[in-house]
Amino acid sequence: MLNIQLNHISPHPPYYLQISEQVRQAISAGVLTQGTRLPASRQLAIELGISRRTVVTAYEELCSQGYCVSHVGQGTVVAKIPTLQIEGKIRMTRGFPQWLSDHSNICHSQSNDPGKICFTPSLAQVNFLPLKVMRQAFGKVLQDASGLGHYQKDNGNPALIQTIIKHVLPARGIQAEPDQVLITCGSQYSSLLLSQLVAPYGGGISYGVPGYLDIPRNFTLRGLVGLPCPVDAEGVCLTEAACSARLHYVMPEHHFPQGVTLSPSRRTALLQLAQEQDALIIEDDYDSEFYYNRHPLPALKAGDMGGRVIYLGTFSKSLFNSLRLGYIVAHPEIIQRLVEIHWQFSRGTSLVLQLWVTELLETGLVDRHLRRMRTYYRHNRDLIASHLKQVFPEWGWQLPNGGLQFWVELPQHTQAKSIIHGAAERKVGLWSGVQSYECHTQEAAHRLILGFGALTPLLIEQAFDRLSGLSPIP
Ligand SMILES: Cc1ncc(COP(=O)(O)O)c(C=O)c1O
């Protein structure tokens, strides 16, 4: 029997592919045998509540692949399937499951051409990590292996939690108790835990666009309704529909990629709204350590009297991206629920990493590194600003107050992709702003993100040398 189930959750393969795939599986599993007639396209279309054309396309697909044959007046029937060839060439090929082939959700990164200078967003500079001291600290952790042999179902290593409470959170105005903290594998992973927690309850999640869409996507992929909102000079601006959202994802200090700071009045309004609507706010504080013109405002979590804010912190920028260590600060009950999910997902967070970072924090290494990098990044930011003015005077941008990227608006007649193409020919990697939008709008087509975290002054000079005289390539 043919029992087609359509997946309506977006993003999903088009319906016709879902149908053809399920028929193909039924044939391969022997559920549908040679000569079995598939349901009439009209009948199946009515059953599934979709257009007949979609079913016809699915059947055509099956016929073109040899799984079915179709004759006028006789409908579509299962064909004679050739037996699996296990000798020769086919045996040598590496199989890839058809059902995994829909990968529209995957964002491909740029090639790793060693000679290319890349303005990759969201990366921190690793050239200045105090490696000698970091090695010593790691050696100290490994002096005693007792305790390393267990999984630990808890909210993180107590020493690291205490150190974060004492040395990290105060700089953001946050006071927390140990049971309000969970150590995770970074903010992206934290959002995955949260999405798993809230998915059964459904509802909507608001977020700013252009924005960092990888986090809200974790929620919409689990069935929450995405409620994109515009972003202006005061930060994200909730639409009427978004006001009733169950969750609000915000980056109050620097909204990515524009770098705007959520204004004090919007902060108050958001906290009030969350209280009134029984909603939660996810505060992604991913790079507030890097400020250049003024100290950052306290985190939203610092003024969270009603316990509505779930704060996401990370060591990706203060140390390095591949460390994969972050933390959540939230209501103890939320933390408890997340501990369970974290346990199911990964049996906790690496203990060695936690102990190592505790050492780095306690010896003051992280603070010293941050102070140094703030100066360094400010210098790089100013260097890029002066080159942009000189080389591309017609490009629009605001000097970022903090963070690690420029958000560039190209003139109306200039498409970002042509600039990116031209730059790539000169071995410079530029990033399109398109990934920060939900669809390819006119506005998105004219935006670039210039990340400078991973670049050195020398590379910045060289990149602009290579780019000078660049004109858009159609
Ligand atoms: C805005 C923003 N939020 C979250 C993340 C993810 O951070 P993590 O490396 O801790 O997963 C990034 C990554 O660069 C980011 O740019």
The ligand as an ORCA input file, in Angstrom:
! r2SCAN-3c Opt
* xyz 0 1
  C      25.950     37.078     15.952
  C      26.508     35.748     16.297
  N      25.892     35.012     17.210
  C      26.335     33.777     17.522
  C      27.443     33.246     16.919
  C      27.886     31.855     17.291
  O      28.832     31.907     18.285
  P      29.576     30.586     18.785
  O      30.882     30.529     18.088
  O      29.695     30.775     20.269
  O      28.701     29.429     18.454
  C      28.116     33.979     15.965
  C      29.295     33.397     15.306
  O      30.152     33.994     14.854
  C      27.641     35.267     15.639
  O      28.263     36.013     14.716
*
